[in-house]
Amino acid sequence: MAVLKVIEILASSKDSWEDAARNAVAEASKSVKNIRSAYIREQSCVVDGNNITQFRVNVKITFEVN
């Protein structure tokens, strides 16, 4: 039986929500091993004038504990 743990990561990107999600997984993988899934819980963006300047995601990362 596997034991799984979930952590929440907030990440951002200047390019897209997809890139922000990739950044979250990349950052989590620096200290967490055996990542199994990433669930995008929320998406938001920063608007300056009429332009989106930053895409943000709140991601739940699930990983297996050894």
MOLIN-V354255 format. One record per backbone hydrogen bond with DSSP energy under -1.0 kcal/mol. CO is the residue of the C=O (numbers start at 1). NH is the residue of the N-H. If there is no record, write none. Layout:
CO_NH / CO_NH
This chain:
3_65 / 5_63 / 7_61 / 9_59 / 11_57 / 13_55 / 16_20 / 17_21 / 18_22 / 19_23 / 20_24 / 21_25 / 22_26 / 23_27 / 24_28 / 25_29 / 27_30 / 28_31 / 28_32 / 34_64 / 37_62 / 39_60 / 42_58 / 44_56 / 46_53 / 46_54 / 48_51 / 51_48 / 54_46 / 55_13 / 56_44 / 57_11 / 58_41 / 58_42 / 59_9 / 60_39 / 61_7 / 62_36 / 62_37 / 63_5
